[in-house]
Amino acid sequence: MRTLLNTLYVQTQGAYLRLDHETVRVEVEKELKLQVPLHHLGALVVFGEVMISPFLLGRCAQDGRAVTWLSRTGRFLGRLEGPVSGNVLLRRAQHQFLDHSGPTLELARHLVAGKIKNQRQVVMRSARETEKEEDRQPLEDTARLLTSILFEVPQAQDLDSLLGLEGEAARSYFASFTHMILGDRDTFAVTGRTRRPPLDPTNAMLSFLYALLLSDCLAGAQGAGLDPQVGFLHALRPGRPALGLDLMEELRPILADRLTLTLINRRQVTAQDFEERPGGAVFLKETARKKVVVAYQERKQEEIFHGVAQQRMPLGLVPHVQARLLARHLRGDLAAYPPYVHK
């Protein structure tokens, strides 16, 4: 039996979450809006001006239930965790692994290769689905370029060279993103990836979904007993969840990019769902964020076949499975880390 615990996302500004026996009450101006049994929740994610009672925070920490704070626009602000869990020997192995440049580079190669393979899968799917030759040809060209970059990844001699290949793949991928958009290109066309802040609606949606995905990858790392700040592809910086960012790379195209395209192409989001702020920054409106969160949760429930685990599972379990595969590699139980490649 598998259980995919739900994440409660609260975006209504001024909402107050409190513990009521074994349930979480969500109130707005003292009016009950939602009541959920605590044991149904694996995590809480709150946006902007949402308050949580000290008793609920304490219970979440005690139970190991993560609480994540995001800004109203989805930027990661902080995270509450309970007592450190996991085998201390695993964390020690993780820290020691970083001291060996050869194995670290090889692991980073696998992370980047997984990301590029999934980017190529997204591009090829769009090339098959489009009815326009003026879109199909550029997408097929991008797929060929991603394939050639993928062949170079195993030959990268250091992390800087590897990051250069990853950057080249990303530039090509996002340069062709508009060709994957089937309608309203006046609103959703992009020329590349922009962030901090996003400068167009498509980048605004990508940034928002990446924030949600990062939260899930952090939960996967912590659930496996790994140190979320010690990564192998992303540089170590105080307060930076480098391992969460590592695990997120191969999943961006599948859990965020593809969902962005689906929401646009099905016209589930429109130009009216975005607002532009002084300086050119573009963000999702609150009502649109709710739509995107619902779509993200539904996407996580979709069944996939995991080639390494050799079983079907909800897509939302993949960050947790990948974190455990990484833990096995760091302990020496797996010769190489196998990234998730979507079929």
Secondary structure, DSSP 8 states (H G I E B T S, - for coil): -----EEEEE-STTEEEEEETTEEEEEETTEEEEEEEGGGEEEEEEESS-EE-HHHHHHHHHHT-EEEEE-TT--EEEEE--S--S-HHHHHHHHHHTT-HHHHHHHHHHHHHHHHHHHHHHHHHHHHH---HHHHHHHHHHHHHHHHHHHHGGG--SHHHHHHHHHHHHHHHHHTGGGG--S-HHHH--SS---SS--SHHHHHHHHHHHHHHHHHHHHHHHTT--TT--SSS---TT--HHHHHHHHTTIIIIIIHHHHHHHHTTSS-GGGEEE-TTS-EEE-HHHHHHHHHHHHHHHHSEEEETTTTEEEEGGGHHHHHHHHHHHHHHTSSSS-------
